[in-house]
Amino acid sequence: MTTLQLPAGLQINAAILPGFETILTPAALELVAKLHRTFEPRRQELLAARVARVKRLDAGERPDFLPETKAIREGDWKIAPIPKALECRRVEITGPVEAKMVINAFNSGADSYMTDFEDSNSPVWANQIQGQINLYKAIRRTLTLGQAGKTYKLNDKIATLQVRPRGWHLDEKHVLVDGQRVSGGIFDFALFLFHNAKEQIERGAGPFFYLPKMESHLEARLWNDIFIAAQKEIGLPQGTIKATVLIETILAAFEMDEILYELREHSAGLNAGRWDYIFSCIKKFKNDRDFCLADRAKVTMTAPFMRAYALLLLKTCHKRGAPAIGGMSALIPIKNDPEKNAIAMAGIIKDKRRDANDGYDGGWVAHPGLVESAMKEFVDVLGDRPNQIERQKPYTHITAAQLLEFAPEAPITEAGLRMNINVGIYYLASWLAGNGCVPIYNLMEDAATAEISRSQVWQWIRSPKGVLADGRKVTADMVRKMVAEELKGIKDAGYEGQTVDRAAEIFEQMSTQDAFAEFLTLPLYEEI
């Protein structure tokens, strides 16, 4: 194990494996420490503001567009020009930072690759640092992988890289500054930027980021101020960093103009992060006795509140000269069943066709096998244009009431309940074992989809509308019984290892306990 020279006041409570010293350099860690000392008090203030907002929502408050920022929403302004490398983003592929995925995603034929330190990545220490090493090598075209008799290496033409650091709610527990945990997002961002920004600029594409889980424009302002400070520290011209914001919380949907405005010198648009958005709606209105969504599979992008959100995002982005990127269908190719594969591919095509025809500039996929089909739908609409930002939606008017028109409420089925439980256990077991992106029953599951599963079960138990299609009320006892049955089925299907038993315990506890856990990954992180 290697020992490191650390900046004053910085402590690492984790193994320094061979190669880690190339990333955890004194100068890079000094940037982490400086950003932490400058901005951690504001991060904590914003997290406290989230807690206060939740209390008001639990007491019956309903979100609305902010009166104090009306001038920004009605103002005539645009974001700074988009760099050429981000003008064409018809298909973006996403996935975790492990070497095989990094190589395959870069080589997939997608225009852009969002590499993920967040929802599709289990943040065990080795994943975070090895992921940084993988990206460092990939940017310099030295990343290769030998696996099962096959060699993986990068093609000459690769996708444009964008990096998603962790959200504001997540710490990096292995790194302390002055005895305090650092923000996971600042840690991921600072290490990547320090080591790669200048190299990327020389190669013509970067540094570009995706920013997750924000709930207000003040949280966007924090990122913007961090960008300004970091650019100054490492000697980059202001405005070099570009970032796309995932609108994946119901509260951020009411502040899209303001979020773009705060980041206007650094903005690369917005993305409709649909799965976390659905989870956010359930979480924020969990105690509303009139709010209850149907089986997860029934809540699609054509549901009234999802349609309103998608159209408002599109209008907002294009009005401000910003790219609008569509979210991800969870469907993936099904190799050994041509009939099921045809259905899955039809679902993907329908999803991307709707986005392209609506006016979106691109959309996400989770698997290299989907790039070609998704690309065709955008090319059919765009032709040889890199985007369709010129398509404005001046007559689209989305109200607060439309954003809050939650439906469908039915059906809630035993099969849907069991699927939530089964997927939740299966995913949590994989996450605890270090894998944050898992194909389960022909869908790509990550933390966002697992969050929907457990939050729906929690709410169905408590809501008077949590009634199965056959008339039975969903109860904690019913859920406990089904957890045991689904756990047995998972084990009978061949899933082995201690993590599956612990996953079932966690899922049962979080679904049936009185308190609603804000994020599934917070208590889990303390176990890895």
N, C-alpha and C positions, 0 to 999 in steps of 0.2 A: 504494500500500500504506500502511495506517495504522500509526502508531507508538502504543505504549501506555505508560501510566504503570504500572510494576510494583512490587509490594511488595519490600522489601529481601530479597535472597537468592533471589528467584524469577526464572527465565529461561525465555523461550519461543523455541524454535528452529524456528519455522515461520512461514509467511506469515500476516499479519493482513489478511485480505481485507475489503472494505467490509461493514460491519454486524457484524463480529466483535467490535468494541469494545463493542457493547451487552451482550455476554455476558461478555467478558474484562475486567470492570471491576476497579479496584483492590480494592474491598471484597470482591467475590466471590473474587478470587484470594488475598486475605488469608485467607479461610476455608479455601481449599485448602491454603495453606501451613501454617496452624495445625494442621489435621487431620493433614497429612503429618508434621509434626515430632513430634506427640504419639503417633501410632499406627504409623508406618512400622516402628519396631523390632519391634513385635509382629507385624506382617504378615510380616516376614522370618523371625521365629522360627517362625511357623506354616507358612510355605512350607518351611523347613528340616525341620520335623516331618513334612511330607508325604514328603520325600525319604527320611527315616529309616524311615518306615512302609513305603514301597515296598521298601526293602532287606529288611525283615523278611518281607514278603509273598513276595518273590522267593525267600527262603530257606525258604518253606513255611508260614509263619504263616497261620492262618485267622481272619477277623474273627469277633467274638462280641459280645454285649451286654456293656457295661462293668460289671464288678462294683462299681466305686467310685461309680457313679451309680444303683445299684439303688433307693435310697430315692426318687429323683425318678421313676423309672418306676412305682413302686408307690404313690407319694404321691397324695393327693386334692387336686388343684389344677386351676385352669383359667386360660386366658389372659384378659387384660383384655377387656371387652366390645368387640364389633366395631362400628365406626361404621355408621350407617344406609346410607351410600353403598357399603359393602362387604358388606351383608347378602345382596344378590341378585347372583350371579355365574354364572348358569346357562350363559351362553356368553361366553367371553373370546376376543377376536381378538388375534393378535400379528403384529408385523412391524416392519421397520426405521423409522428416524426421518426418511426423506425425505418431502417435502411431500405428494406425491400419496397415499402410503400412509397418512400421518397423517390426512389429510382423509377418505379412504375408510374407514379403520378407525373413526374417530369416528362416521361416518355409517352404519355397517354394520348397525345394529340390535342389535349385541351389547351385553350389559350392561356389559362392561368391555373396555378396550383396553390391553394391555401393550405399550408402545412400547419398542423394543429397541436399546440401545447395544451389545449383546453379540453373540450367535451369528448373528443374521440381518443383521448390520451389518458391513460391512468398515470397520475403524477408521482409515481415512485421516483426516488432520487435518480436512479440509473437511467430511467426513461428521459428525464428532463435534460441531464447532462449529455448522455449519448445522442439525444436528439439534436442538441446544439452542435456536437461534433459532426453528425451526419450532414447537417445543413452547411457547416463550414466547408466540408469536403465537396459537397455537391456544387456549391457556388463556384468552387475552383476546379470543377470537373475531375476530381480525383476519387469520388465515391464509387466503390465497386462492392459486390457481394457475391460470394460463392456459397450456393445452397443447393443441396440435393443433386449434385453433379452439374449444376447450371450456374453460369456466371451472369450476373446482372451488372450492367453499366449504362451510363447516360448516353443518349443519342446526341448527334450534333445539334439538332433543333429540339429545344425543350421549352416547357411552359414557363411563363413569367411567375416568379415566386412572390407570394404574400404570406405573412407569418401571423398566426393568431396566438398572442400571449393569453395567460389566464385572466379571468375577470376580477373585478375589484374585491369580490368577497373572499377570494382564495389567498391564503398565505403560502409562503415557502418556509415550512417549519424547520428545515435543516439549516437555514441561514439566518443568523441573528446579527443585528446591528445595535450596539449599545444595549444588548440584552433583549431586544425586541425583534419578533419575527418580521421579515421583510414581506412586502406584497409579492405574490407569485407573478402578477402581471409585470411589475417593474423589473423583477429578476429576469424573467424570460426576455423582455424587451431590451433591457440594457445589455445583457450578454450578447444577444444577436446583433444589435446595432453596433456595439463597440468593435466586434470582430469582423463584421461583414459589410457595413455600409459603404465604405470607400471602395472596397473591391467590387461591390455591385454597381456603384456609379461608373467605375471604369469599364464595366461590362455592359452598361447601358440600360439597366433595369433594376431600380431599387433605391433606397430601402422602402418596402411597402408592407403595410400591416392590415390586419382585420381586428376590430375591437369589439369584444363581446359583452353581453349582459348589462349594459348600461340602463339606468332607469330615469335619467334626467340630463338636461343640457349642462348642468353643473358638473356632472361626472365626465362629460365630453370636454368641458373646459379644463378639468384636471389633466386629462390626457394631452390636451393641446399645450398646456404649460410645461408638462414633462417633455414633450417634443422640443419646445423652444430651448429648455435648459440642456437637454441632451445634445442637440445640434451644436450649441455653443461650446459644450465641454469637449466634443471630439472634432470640432472644426468643420462643421458642415454649414453651407449657406442655409439661412432660415427658409422654410418651405420645402426643403429637400424631401423630408419624410412625407409619405402619403398614406392615408388610412381610410379604409371602408368600415363603416359602423354597421354592425348587425342590429337591426331593430327586432329584438326578440323578447321584449317585455311590453306589456300593455301600457305601462306608464310612458315609456319612450315613444310610443305611437302618437301621443299627444304633443310631443316636443320634437318632431322630426326637422322642421324648419330651424328650430333653435340649435339642435345638435349640429346640423350642417353649418350654421352660422358660426358657432364656437370653433369649429375645425376648418373654417373656410380656406385658410392658407395651406392646410394639410389634408384636405378632404379628397377622397376618391369615391364618394358616394355612399349609398346605403344598400343593405341586403335584407331581404324579407326572411328572417330566420324563423321559419314557421313552427318547428317543434317546440323550441323553448318559448315561443310566443303563446302557444296553447297552454303549456305548463304554467306560464306566468298568469294567464287569465284564471286558471283554476286556483292558483296560489293566492292571488290578490282578492278573489271573491269567494274564498273557501267557506266563509261563515254566512254567506247570503243564502237564505232559505229558498229564494226563487231562482238560484243559479245552480244548474246541474247539467253537465254535458253527457251525451250518449257514449256508447262504446268508442274507444279511441279510433278505430278504423272508420267510423262514420263521420268523424270531424275532419273534413277535407278543406281544400282551398276554396271550394264553392260554398261553404257555410257562410251565412250572412256577415258575421263579424270578421271572418278571414278575408272575404272578398273586399269588404270596406277597407281593411288594413292594407291589402295589396294594392288597391287602386290609389289610396292616399299616398303611399310611399312612392309610387310611380309618378304621380302628379308633382309631388314635392321635389323629387330629385330633378326631373327634367326642367322644371321652372327655374332651378338654381344651376343649371348646366352640369349636373352631376349624374354619373351612371346609376342606374337602378338595376340591381342584380336579384334574380329570383332565387327562392330557397330550394331546398333539396327534397325530392321524393325519396322515401326510404326503400323503394323497390330496388332490387339488384338482379343480375342475370341468374337464371336457374339452369345449371349445366346439364343435369341428367334427366330433365323432364321437359321435352319440347313443348308440350301443351301449356304447362304452367309458365314456361319461359315466354311464350307468345303473349300470354295475358299480362305478365310483368312488363314486357317491353311496350305493349300497347298503353299501359298505364304511364310509363315514363314519357312516351311520345305525346300523349294527351296533355300531360302536365307542362312539358316544355313548349308545346304548340300554343297552349293558352297564354303562357308568359310572353312568348314572342309576339303573338297577335295583340296582346294588351299593350305592348310597347316596351317591355323590359329589354335591357341591353344584353342580358345573358342570364344563365341559370346554373345551378349547382348539380353535380352528380357525385356519387360516393364510390364509383367503381369504374376502372378503365374501360370495361366492356360496354359502358353506356355512353361514352364520349361521342362516338360516331352518330348514333341515333339522335342524341340531343343536339349535336352540331347541325344536323340536317334541318331540324325545325327552325333554328335561328337563321341559318343561311337562306332558307326558303323565304323568310320575311325580310331579312336585311340585304340579301344579295351580296354585293361586294363592299357594302358600307360597314365600317367597324362597329357602329352602334346606331341607335335611333333616338339619341338625346333630343334631336330636333322635333320629335313628335311630342307635342304639348297636349295637356289635358285641361284647358282653361275652364271647361264647362263641367268638369267633375267636381262635385261638392260633397264631401263626406262630413257628416255631423258626428258629434260625440255620441249621440244615441245610436248611430249606425255602428260605430266601433264597439259598442257595448251590447249589440243585438246578438246575444249568445244562443246559438242553436246549432245542431239539433239536440233535444233533450232525450230523445228515445230513438232506437231501443237501447236499453241496458240489458245485456243478456248474460246468462251463466257462462257461455263460451267467452264473451268479452271480459268478464271478471277473471275467469281462469287464465286467459291469455295475459292479462296485466300481471297477475301473480307469477305465472311461469316465466315470462320475459324478465320481470323484475328480479327474480331469484337468479336466473341464468346470467343476466348481465352483471349483477352485483358480484357474483362469484368470479366472473372473468375479470372485473375491475380490480377486485382484491388480489387477484393473481397477477396483475400487471398489464392486462389487456383492456383498453378502453373503447375499442371499436369492434363489434362482434356481429357476424351474420347469424340471425336467429329466425328460423321459419321463413327463410327467403326475404327477410328485411334486414337492412343494416341498422343496428341499434347502437346508440351512444348514450351519453349521460342525459341528453335532453329527452329522448324517447322513454328512458327508464324513469325519469322524473314524472312524465305524464302518467305512466302506469301506476306508480305508488301514490301520487296525489289524487288520482281518480278514485282509487280504492278507499283512501282516507275520507274523501268527501261523500262517496256513495254510502258509507256507513252512517254518516252524520246527517245527510240531507233527507228531508221527507220525500224528495223525489228520487232517492236512491233505491228504486224498486225494480226488480228484474221483470222481464217481459212476461214471465209466468205468474207474476203477482207477489213473489216473495220479497220481503224487505232485506236488503243487504245489511248484515250485522257483523260485529267483531267476531262472534263465535263462528259464523259461517266462513269468514275469511280465514280464521285460524285453522279450521278443518280443511279448507281448500289448500292452504299453504303446506300442510303436512302431506296431502295427496299429491300436489304438484311436485313437491320435493322428492317424493318417492318415484314419481314418473321420470324426473330428470336423472335420478340415480340409475333407475332401471334402463334408461336409454344410454348409459355408459359414462355419464359425467362423474369423474372421481376427484377426490381432493378435499381437504378440510374447508376450503373456502366456500363450498356450496352449502354446508350446514350453517356456517356463520352468516352467509348471505340470506338464507331463509329466516334466521333469527332476526336479522336487521330489518328485512322487509316486513315481517309480521309486526315487529315492534313499531316501526315508523308508520305503518298503516293503521294500527289499532290504538296507539297511544293518544291521549287527549290533546297534547301539544302538537302543532304542525311544525315539523322541521323545515326551516327556510330552504335549505339545499341538502339533498341526499349526500352529496360528496363531502360536506363538512365533517360530519361524524365519521364517515368512512376514512377520510384522509388521516385521522388519528390512528388508524389501525394498520397503515401500510408503512 
